[in-house]
């Protein structure tokens, strides 16, 4: 079996029952990046993990960042690596407004 690129992995804690959050994250990324992403995988883990990786590069770690990613921020992190010229519409405006202290 060949791995499709780019590949996103959402590793989630099964003990914390974060499968629905991981599934929603995957759905949001696949809906936004319909032709840019090759694969989104849900990876069961333990110990409070909620990590998002793109082709092995850690984009978000719940433990390191102190919480779950806002979806607009996560989409920007993915976009910046796979389609830097792409406009994310309201996701860009929402996150930009937050970053500007709005």
SULGI-V896952 format. One record per pair of residues at least 12 apart in sequence whose C-alpha atoms are under 10 Angstrom apart, sorted by the first residue. I is the first residue (numbers start at 0). J is the second residue. Records with the same first field share a line. If there is no record, write none. Layout:
BEGIN
I: J + J
END
This chain:
BEGIN
2: 37 + 38
3: 36 + 37 + 38 + 39 + 54
4: 35 + 36 + 37 + 38 + 39 + 53 + 54 + 81
5: 35 + 36 + 37 + 38 + 39 + 53 + 54 + 55 + 77 + 80 + 81
6: 35 + 36 + 37 + 38 + 39 + 40 + 52 + 53 + 54 + 55
7: 25 + 28 + 29 + 36 + 37 + 38 + 39 + 40 + 41 + 51 + 52 + 53 + 54 + 55 + 56 + 57 + 58 + 77
8: 21 + 25 + 38 + 39 + 40 + 41 + 42 + 50 + 51 + 52 + 53 + 54 + 55 + 56 + 57 + 58
9: 21 + 22 + 24 + 25 + 39 + 40 + 41 + 42 + 43 + 44 + 48 + 49 + 50 + 51 + 52 + 53 + 59
10: 40 + 41 + 42 + 43 + 44 + 45 + 47 + 48 + 49 + 50 + 51 + 52 + 60
11: 41 + 42 + 43 + 44 + 45 + 46 + 47 + 48 + 49 + 50 + 51 + 61
12: 42 + 43 + 44 + 45 + 46 + 47 + 48 + 49 + 50
13: 42 + 43 + 44 + 45 + 46 + 47 + 48 + 49
14: 43 + 44 + 45 + 46 + 47 + 48
15: 44 + 45 + 46 + 47 + 48 + 49
16: 43 + 45 + 47
17: 43 + 44 + 47 + 48 + 49
18: 41 + 42 + 43 + 49
20: 49 + 67
21: 40 + 41 + 42 + 43 + 49 + 50 + 51
22: 39 + 40 + 41
23: 70
24: 39 + 41 + 51 + 68 + 69 + 70 + 73 + 74
25: 38 + 39 + 40 + 41 + 51
26: 39
27: 70 + 71 + 73 + 74
28: 70 + 73 + 74 + 77 + 78
31: 74 + 78 + 87 + 90
32: 74 + 77 + 78 + 81 + 82 + 87
35: 78 + 81 + 82
36: 53 + 77 + 81 + 82
38: 53 + 54
39: 52 + 53
40: 52
47: 61 + 62
48: 60 + 61 + 62
49: 61 + 62 + 66 + 67 + 68
50: 62 + 63 + 67 + 68
51: 68 + 73 + 77
52: 77
53: 76 + 77 + 80 + 81
58: 73 + 76 + 77
59: 72 + 73 + 76
69: 94
70: 90 + 94
71: 87 + 89 + 90 + 91 + 92 + 93 + 94 + 95
72: 90 + 91 + 93 + 94 + 95 + 97 + 98
73: 90 + 94
74: 87 + 90 + 91 + 94
75: 87 + 90 + 91 + 94
END
